[in-house]
Amino acid sequence: MSETLFSSTYQPDPRRALDVLAFVLTPVEAFAADPEELEAVTELLAAAKSEAIERWQNLRSQTAAN
């Protein structure tokens, strides 16, 4: 089994733990290199990463309930 490491058409699946984990563990420097942007991107990503985890947990709960 192989995983796609990079693709310009890649769309993460919010139901897949691996996709959520990859996003959450990706360092902020992968999204911004400019020191001036780093703080803003860090804030935005913190919220996005929390949301990704929450959505995954909700989807997982819905799947388990069905």
C-alpha positions as CSV (number, residue, x, y, z in Angstrom):
1,M,0.0,0.0,0.0
2,S,1.4,3.4,-0.9
3,E,0.4,6.8,0.1
4,T,0.4,9.9,-2.0
5,L,2.9,12.3,-0.6
6,F,2.2,15.2,-2.9
7,S,-0.2,15.9,-5.6
8,S,-1.5,19.3,-6.8
9,T,-5.0,17.7,-7.0
10,Y,-4.9,16.0,-3.6
11,Q,-8.0,16.6,-1.5
12,P,-7.7,15.3,2.1
13,D,-10.6,13.2,3.3
14,P,-11.9,14.5,6.6
15,R,-13.1,10.9,7.4
16,R,-9.6,9.4,7.2
17,A,-7.6,9.6,10.4
18,L,-4.4,9.5,8.4
19,D,-5.3,12.6,6.4
20,V,-6.4,14.5,9.5
21,L,-3.2,13.5,11.3
22,A,-1.0,14.5,8.4
23,F,-2.6,18.0,8.4
24,V,-2.5,18.4,12.2
25,L,1.2,17.3,12.4
26,T,2.4,19.4,9.4
27,P,4.6,22.2,10.8
28,V,3.4,25.7,10.2
29,E,6.6,26.4,8.2
30,A,5.2,24.3,5.4
31,F,2.5,26.9,4.9
32,A,4.5,30.1,5.5
33,A,8.2,30.8,5.4
34,D,8.1,34.6,5.8
35,P,8.6,35.5,9.5
36,E,6.0,38.3,9.1
37,E,3.3,35.8,7.9
38,L,4.3,33.1,10.3
39,E,2.3,34.5,13.3
40,A,-0.9,35.0,11.3
41,V,-0.6,31.6,9.6
42,T,0.0,30.0,13.0
43,E,-3.2,31.5,14.4
44,L,-5.2,30.4,11.3
45,L,-3.8,26.9,11.3
46,A,-4.4,26.4,15.0
47,A,-8.1,27.0,14.4
48,A,-8.2,24.9,11.2
49,K,-6.4,22.0,12.9
50,S,-8.8,22.1,15.9
51,E,-11.7,22.1,13.4
52,A,-10.2,19.2,11.5
53,I,-9.9,17.1,14.6
54,E,-13.5,18.0,15.7
55,R,-14.9,17.2,12.3
56,W,-13.1,13.8,12.2
57,Q,-14.4,13.0,15.7
58,N,-18.0,13.9,14.7
59,L,-17.8,11.9,11.5
60,R,-16.3,8.9,13.4
61,S,-19.1,9.1,16.0
62,Q,-21.8,9.3,13.3
63,T,-20.3,6.2,11.6
64,A,-20.1,4.3,14.8
65,A,-23.8,5.2,15.6
66,N,-24.9,3.8,12.2
